[in-house]
Amino acid sequence: MTHTQKRILINDIVMALSTLSAIIGISFLLWILGILVTNGLEALSTTIFTAEGAPPGNGEGGLKHALIGQLILVSYAALFGVPLGILAGTYLSEYGLKSKMAETIRDISDIMMSAPSIVIGAFVYAIVVAPMGHFSGWAGSIALAIIMIPIILRTTDDMLQLVPSTLREAAFALGAPKYKVIIQVVYRGAKAGILTGVLLGVARVAGETAPLLFTSFNDNFLNTNMNEPMASLTVTIYNYATSPYEDWQQLGWAAAFILSMFILTLNIIGRLFLLKRKGR
Amino acid sequence: MATIIEITEPKALEVKDFEFTYAKADAPSIKKLSMPIARHNITALIGPSGCGKTTLLRSFNRIHDLYPGNKYEGEIIFKDRNILTSKEDLIKLRIQIGMIFQKPTAFPMSIFDNVAYGMRLQGIKNKTELQGRVEKALQDAAIWGEVKDRLKHDANGLSGGQQQRLCIARAIAVEPEVLLFDEPTSALDPISTGGIEELIVELRERVSIIIVTHNMQQAARVSDYTGFMYLGELIELGRTEEIFVTPRERLTEEYITGKFG
């Protein structure tokens, strides 16, 4: 075998192996999605959106309480988490730069990003649930916000740093004060990237179960009072899917399907923004 | 030891015993430099890479202050005051001394908003006044004809040369007294370069101009005075034709004849 033949053979083997691995990876993803879609669509019905939790067996249960609860929990989490994350990212990129303080915050936020979410749940249990004496929507939203902040902080920091420093200098050279440079020029330049970070951050927490298990807990009926325990799709999936009742399991499938589609959509929108930014 | 000719015209700026040290640097990048800048003339700064010409240029509007730890010493006199003091109002200074950068720096907004940016910073909100001044600035920057039908379009859709002229329009819209050009054509093709050079020469009527350039032909084409810098010092300042035809310093002659650089 000549040197060239050997090289081509090795190339073919490596290509075949990596293609095979990619196919295996993607098949699992498609398999999961496939089962989710078939079972989920089968379980979907209009009562799911209109009815609240019901005892097992009569098939009258719905997910209205969990859908609305989920929306409220994630919205409040975004209300706290998005501004905090963006402002902290702005501090890092525009004020902290490479200072010790800024680098420490970056390191800590990286660690927080990989912290198991159940640990965050336990933390919020200790500082919110235990003193209040009961589970509440607030506790759930706080837990989700804490998970969201480091993600948005880091993407904001990264995206702002991608804005060329000459653009900032040009704005300063026209006599702009710093806050106007940041708001009018730097934010504008990084708009798509920051928005992507926000969407991915929201998508990430929307799928969290562990931090809600002992913060917002659950409620079988519609509750919009943040001081009370609140239902969420994720905890509902956990409860219904592990129950022995057929109709509850069906509701679990439906919940899983709706949640996955929601997160998938957020992710796709986020990535489209990023593509648009790169394309320019 | 530097050869600096007397300037008879009024001075826009005067540099006196100026030293500049970058943060964390051991030695100053500019050493005891003194030079006058003639009003309503074009002064070119030439010299090999690292000679300190851009550092000097960026001191005139104190853009160095954006990065902590940089140190100025000596004086730069502008309108009878030393602009290097800590009580200098940098926002006012930068309105009076504008800057054009090496790469075009169009802001991510519409063409109109780009040009109006500096005026809006000064609190001009009147729509008619803004429109009039934007149009005039774009005309003065010789780009009005190309953009007048798409003022609301994103400025990043313009070509490099157009963007650079847009940046010049943005800078002259606030009617500065001095304009600093930091290698304004090094990212542009020859035709755009020619356009920018013509523009710079025309602007001399209204503003005093300092231009840093790596291109000696450019300095010869556009400037009235040329300063040759080497290793953080001003070696020679003279009328441009004299610098390029009969330089008095041997270093200047060696640089412009291409013996080093």
Chai-1 contact restraints between the chains, C-beta under 6 A:
chainA,res_idxA,chainB,res_idxB,connection_type,confidence,min_distance_angstrom,max_distance_angstrom,comment,restraint_id
A,T166,B,F101,contact,1.0,0.0,6.0,A-B,restraint_1
A,T166,B,K103,contact,1.0,0.0,6.0,A-B,restraint_2
A,T166,B,T105,contact,1.0,0.0,6.0,A-B,restraint_3
A,L167,B,T105,contact,1.0,0.0,6.0,A-B,restraint_4
A,E169,B,I63,contact,1.0,0.0,6.0,A-B,restraint_5
A,A170,B,F101,contact,1.0,0.0,6.0,A-B,restraint_6
A,A170,B,T105,contact,1.0,0.0,6.0,A-B,restraint_7
A,A173,B,N61,contact,1.0,0.0,6.0,A-B,restraint_8
A,A173,B,R94,contact,1.0,0.0,6.0,A-B,restraint_9
A,A173,B,M99,contact,1.0,0.0,6.0,A-B,restraint_10
A,L174,B,G118,contact,1.0,0.0,6.0,A-B,restraint_11
A,G175,B,I91,contact,1.0,0.0,6.0,A-B,restraint_12
A,G175,B,R94,contact,1.0,0.0,6.0,A-B,restraint_13
A,G175,B,I95,contact,1.0,0.0,6.0,A-B,restraint_14
A,G175,B,L121,contact,1.0,0.0,6.0,A-B,restraint_15
A,A176,B,L121,contact,1.0,0.0,6.0,A-B,restraint_16
A,V185,B,F107,contact,1.0,0.0,6.0,A-B,restraint_17
A,R188,B,P108,contact,1.0,0.0,6.0,A-B,restraint_18
A,G189,B,P108,contact,1.0,0.0,6.0,A-B,restraint_19
